[in-house]
Amino acid sequence: MRNVIGAILLSFASICQASEIEIQVSGEGANGTIVIDLLEDVAPQHADRISTLAASGAYDNVVFHRVIDGFMAQTGDVEFGKAGGNTAMAGRGGSTLPDLPAEFSDIPYDRGIVGMARSRNPNSANSQFFIMFEEGYFLNGQYTVVGRVIEGMDVVDQIKRGRGANGAVLGTPDKMTKVTSRP
């Protein structure tokens, strides 16, 4: 009985602690606000990581370094992706925190879903994430779903696109000027 009550209280606490991040975006393409609902019940470690990095200011002025039309916009490289610096290595870095184990779910990669970027190792997600422009079901069960856009898909749609198969953004990429975590 005690375990059942504990599980109910833990579930209620998770619902009450649901959080979002608010991203202020600026650049040649997009200007505005994106709000992402972090899915703590689906990917608690990844949601906590994004919330922690946002609260610390680590995501401020990080560029959208990989943007593929009809697919997704990737950002979050807090090591090599800061605007105003040399972003040639953007997409290869992460935070000083350890990589996270995969938290795969049955949530499909629909338009507006936010996933964690990683290397070929499923347990290598760290700080980078991507927002889907369109569905990408080939990602289902392969990348951790961490959230969904609840406001500002019109801003996402305006993010400056990259070129070529890897979506590298030429010139000055759009950036997350300020990212805040909110309950």
C-alpha positions in Angstrom: 0.0 0.0 0.0 2.8 2.4 0.9 4.4 1.8 -2.6 1.1 2.6 -4.3 0.7 5.8 -2.4 4.3 6.7 -3.1 3.8 6.1 -6.8 0.6 8.2 -6.9 2.4 11.1 -5.1 5.4 10.8 -7.4 3.1 11.0 -10.4 1.3 14.0 -9.0 4.6 15.7 -8.3 5.8 15.2 -11.9 2.6 16.7 -13.2 3.0 19.7 -10.9 6.6 20.2 -11.8 6.0 20.2 -15.5 8.2 22.8 -17.1 8.7 24.7 -20.3 11.5 26.6 -21.9 11.0 29.9 -23.6 13.4 30.7 -26.5 13.8 34.2 -27.8 15.1 33.8 -31.4 16.7 36.5 -33.6 18.4 36.6 -36.9 18.1 37.1 -40.6 15.3 34.5 -40.8 13.4 34.2 -37.5 12.5 36.7 -34.9 10.2 35.9 -32.1 9.4 33.5 -29.2 9.2 29.7 -29.2 7.8 27.9 -26.2 8.6 24.2 -25.7 6.8 21.9 -23.3 9.4 19.6 -21.8 8.2 16.0 -21.4 9.5 15.1 -18.0 7.3 12.0 -17.8 8.8 10.7 -21.1 12.4 11.7 -20.8 13.1 13.0 -17.3 16.9 13.1 -17.5 16.9 14.9 -20.9 14.1 17.4 -19.8 16.1 18.1 -16.7 19.3 18.7 -18.7 17.6 21.2 -21.0 16.0 23.0 -18.1 19.3 23.1 -16.2 21.2 24.5 -19.1 18.5 27.1 -19.9 18.4 28.2 -16.2 22.2 28.6 -16.2 22.2 30.8 -19.3 24.2 28.2 -21.3 21.9 28.3 -24.3 21.9 32.1 -24.6 23.4 33.3 -27.9 23.7 29.7 -29.3 23.1 29.5 -33.1 20.9 27.1 -35.1 23.9 25.5 -36.8 22.2 22.7 -38.8 18.9 23.6 -40.5 17.4 21.3 -43.2 14.4 22.5 -45.1 11.5 20.1 -44.7 13.2 18.3 -41.9 14.5 20.1 -38.7 16.4 22.9 -37.1 19.3 21.9 -34.7 20.8 24.0 -32.0 22.2 23.7 -28.5 25.9 23.3 -28.9 26.9 25.3 -25.9 30.6 24.5 -26.4 31.1 25.5 -30.1 27.9 27.2 -31.1 28.0 30.6 -29.4 27.3 33.5 -31.8 30.1 36.0 -32.2 32.7 33.4 -31.9 34.1 30.8 -34.4 31.1 28.5 -35.0 32.9 26.3 -37.5 32.9 23.4 -35.0 29.2 23.9 -34.1 27.5 20.6 -33.9 30.5 18.7 -32.4 30.3 20.0 -28.8 28.2 19.7 -25.8 28.1 20.9 -22.2 30.6 20.1 -19.4 27.9 17.7 -18.0 28.1 14.0 -18.8 26.3 12.4 -21.7 22.9 11.0 -21.1 21.5 7.5 -21.6 18.8 7.2 -24.2 15.2 7.6 -23.1 13.3 6.3 -26.1 9.5 6.4 -26.3 6.6 5.7 -28.6 6.0 9.4 -29.3 6.3 9.9 -33.1 8.5 12.6 -34.7 5.7 14.8 -35.8 5.9 18.5 -36.8 6.9 20.5 -33.7 8.5 17.6 -31.8 11.8 18.3 -30.1 14.4 15.6 -30.0 17.9 15.3 -28.5 20.7 15.3 -31.0 23.4 12.7 -30.5 26.3 10.9 -32.2 26.0 7.3 -33.5 26.0 6.2 -29.9 22.4 6.2 -28.6 23.7 7.2 -25.2 25.6 10.3 -26.3 23.0 13.1 -26.1 24.2 16.1 -24.1 23.0 19.6 -24.9 22.0 19.7 -28.5 18.4 19.4 -29.6 16.4 19.8 -32.8 12.9 20.9 -33.7 11.0 19.2 -36.4 9.6 21.2 -39.4 7.7 18.2 -40.7 7.2 14.6 -39.6 10.3 12.4 -39.6 9.1 8.9 -38.6 12.4 7.3 -39.5 13.7 8.9 -36.3 11.0 7.1 -34.1 12.6 5.0 -31.4 16.1 6.1 -32.5 16.3 9.5 -30.8 15.0 10.7 -27.5 11.8 12.9 -27.7 12.2 15.6 -25.0 9.4 18.0 -25.8 7.1 19.7 -28.2 6.6 23.2 -29.4 3.4 24.7 -27.9 3.8 28.2 -29.1 5.8 29.8 -31.9 5.8 27.2 -34.8 5.6 30.2 -37.0 8.9 31.4 -35.6 10.4 27.9 -36.1 9.2 28.0 -39.7 11.2 31.2 -40.3 14.6 29.9 -39.0 17.3 30.5 -41.6 17.9 27.4 -43.7 21.2 25.7 -44.3 22.5 24.3 -47.5 23.4 20.8 -48.7 22.6 17.4 -47.2 24.0 18.4 -43.8 22.1 21.7 -43.6 25.1 23.8 -42.6 24.0 27.4 -42.3 26.2 29.8 -44.3 26.8 33.4 -43.2 25.2 34.5 -40.0 22.9 31.8 -38.6 19.8 32.6 -36.5 20.4 32.3 -32.8 18.7 31.7 -29.5 19.3 35.1 -27.9 17.8 34.2 -24.5 16.5 30.8 -23.2 14.7 30.7 -19.9 13.2 27.8 -18.0 9.8 28.2 -16.4 7.6 26.0 -14.3 
